[in-house]
Amino acid sequence: MGLKEIEDRFSVGVYQKRDLVIVRGEGARVWDDAGREYVDCVAGIGVANVGHCHPVVVAAIQAQAARLITCNELFYNDARGRCLEQLDRITPEGINRFFLCNSGTEAVEGAIKFARMATGRKRVVAAMRGYHGKTLGSLSATWERKYKEPFAPLVPDFSHVPYNHTAEFTAAIDDHTAAVILEPVQGEGGVRPATAEFLQAVRKACDDRGALLIIDEIQTGFGRTGRMFACEHFGVLPDIITMAKGIAGGVPMGAIGIDHRVGEIEKQSHTSTFGGNPLACAAAVAAIDALVDQELPRRAAETGAYFMECLRKMQSPRIREIRGLGLMIGVELKDKAGPVAQALMQAGVLVLLAGTTVLRFLPPLVITREQVDHVVAILATVLAAGPRAVAE
Ligand SMILES: Cc1ncc(COP(=O)(O)O)c(C=O)c1O
């Protein structure tokens, strides 16, 4: 059996796979099994922020793997200690204690539990078009019906209110609200940045009504939007922040950061066998060092602005809107985005979708201007070829 046949035969098949076997990566490029090169604006879905196989991350993983791979939080560990210090250094003001886990959805699960425990309340207010993961708790906060309906009943007491609709959203926060959970830029929901007015009003409503604000920075964090965390653009501080994706240079890891309002977390109330493992922690220390030393948030802001400017200059009649922040960019088309993504792949550029009409670009933050020029030129060619030029 070929590589693709093996995956198709033995995996449960929940992923909508593209016809490509990726075997190697470096910076903002990946290669397939035939040695063909691609500019990667997928980056593992916004994971490889420091670039694929960053040498500092690779060296840290190799050194840690040779020393100690596993060590549960029953014990203290040197790599974990350094990782916690790093997180404290880069996370928004006030966030100073962390729970380490293994994925984004797990961070959201823990955040919801901590908020309920801290407030003694049950209700969670989330946004329409929001995405927070697919395990049962985080799925309850996620908006998209098709992900949820087959698994009902989900966790009760979650409500969804339109994003960026300040009056309606703040009216939904009351004395029974444990937490509000929001992405500062909605990713899966179509790359939609919040307005500062909206986020600031939600922050104030949470303060007035004793609710906690969970900012989900799983996709927006670690430099993606041009600041270390996207909430910094809006002058809004979270009570709880959820992190994953870019945290450890590609190694699976998630984290929850909490501020003093969350109070004491009861012992054993939330644990994870792999949480805080030395391998992921060493990778995170290296990835965060790389983000800071190479000033990757600033670079994301500059390259992202350049990328958006090039896209705007393209003036394709097939584009409805270009949105984004830093290197989190959405191009909403007037027709289906799937065939365009497929044609881009055939031309050597990998992009994501966000819904049926939005192309989403989440490249490594080390992508060069030349690589951006290449991506934009190929997109222009593909769009000019017209909707019928590529097979659905
Ligand atoms: C904002 C946000 N929250 C949560 C998640 C879930 O993360 P994971 O896929 O690691 O469970 C994602 C994943 O795309 C995300 O973008």
The ligand as an ORCA input file, in Angstrom:
! r2SCAN-3c Opt
* xyz 0 1
  C      -9.244     29.934     18.790
  C      -9.112     28.448     18.919
  N      -9.429     27.859     20.068
  C      -9.309     26.527     20.237
  C      -8.854     25.727     19.223
  C      -8.718     24.238     19.430
  O      -7.386     23.862     19.429
  P      -6.952     22.332     19.159
  O      -7.254     22.040     17.723
  O      -5.479     22.300     19.494
  O      -7.746     21.491     20.088
  C      -8.496     26.296     18.001
  C      -8.045     25.461     16.882
  O      -8.064     25.825     15.739
  C      -8.633     27.704     17.836
  O      -8.334     28.305     16.690
*
